[in-house]
């Protein structure tokens, strides 16, 4: 339980920091335009979204996140099979970030998070680490 909470805190810090960098970068774009227009706003939103996704993408490809990697965890399907990039994108970005992390509240009470129920996944300790802990 503590590993999962710590992993989520690390991921949240990564998302907030990278979004702040995106906001800063988007603000720098504003200097080059006389007035704000739709294309500029869209590009700013894309920058703010793309930076966190790009930071996490290499970890999502292996069924993990930056926070889960630091806490030696991995995401798998309920049947133990590996998850793919798209499922991690849905689970970690669309469900967690878009919902402002409200989907993880059931975890605090020992239940599966909404993001796990929707994607039919679970978080486990990496198998090699599990053998060393025992």
N, C-alpha and C positions, 0 to 999 in steps of 0.2 A: 504494500500500500504506500509506504513512504517513497519507494523508488518511483512509483507512478506519479505521485504528486510532485516529486522533485523534477522528473522528466517534463511534466507539463509546465512547471514554473520556468525551467530552462527554455523550453520552446516558446513560451509566451514572451520571455525577455528577448529572444531572437526575433520574433515577429514584431514586437514593438520597436526595437532598435532598428531593424531593417526598414520598417514603414517610416520611421522618423528620417532615416537617410533618404528614402524615396520622397518624402515631403520636402526635405531640404533641396534635393535635386530638382524637384518640380518647381520650387520657388526660384531656383536659379534660372529656369527656363523663362519665368515671367519677366525677367529683366530684358529679354530680347524682343518682347512684344509690347506694342503700345496699349492695347486693350485686351482684356480676357475674352476669349471666344470659345465656342464649343469644342473645336479641335484641340485647343490647348488644355482645356479641362479634361477631355478624354485622355490625352497623353499623360497628364499628371496622375490620373487614376491608374492608368496602366503601369506607370513607373512604381507607384505605391504598392500595387499588387504583385508586379513581376519580381521585384527584388526579394521579398520573402520566399516566393516560390522557387526562384533560382538558388537561393541558399539551401533550401531543404531538399530540392530535387535529387541530388546525388544520394541522399540518405533514404528518400522514398523509394528509390530503385532497389534497395536492399531490404525493404520492409521495416524501416526504422525512421527516426527523426534525429535531430542533433541531440535533443534531451534524452531520448531513449538510448542513443549510442553512449552517452556519458554515464548512463545508469545501467548499462549492459542489458538492455531489453530489446525485443523484436516483436513485430506484429505478425500474426499468422491467422489464417482462416480457422474457424472453429474445429475443423477436422485436422488441423496441424499443417496444412499446405501453405506454401509461401504466398504472399500477396504481391500483386503487381503495382506498378507506378500509378496507374489510373485509380485503383482502389485507395491507395494512400492519399492521392490528391483529393478524392472525395471525402475520405475520413478525416484527414488532418486539416485541410484547408476549407473546403466547403462546409463541412459540418461543425468543426470547432471554431474556426476564425469567423465565419459569417454569422454564427450564432453567438459570438462573443464569449465563447467557452461555457455557456450555460449547459451544454449537453454533457459536461463531465460531472455535474453536481451529484448524480446518483452514485458515482464512484466514492464520494466522501462517506457514503453510508454502506459501503461494501457491495453495491449493486453494479451491474454492467452499465457503462455510459451509453447514452443514446447513440453516439457515433459507433459504438461497438455493435449494438443491436441492429442498426440500419445496414451496416456493412458486413455483418456476420463474422466479426473478427474478435480476437483477444490478444492481449499483450502478455508475453512470457519472458522469463529470463533466458538469455541466450544459452543454448544447450552446452557449449563448452564451459561457460562460466558456472552453470548449474552444477556440473561435475566437480569443479574445484571448490564450491561452497560446501558440498556435503562432506 
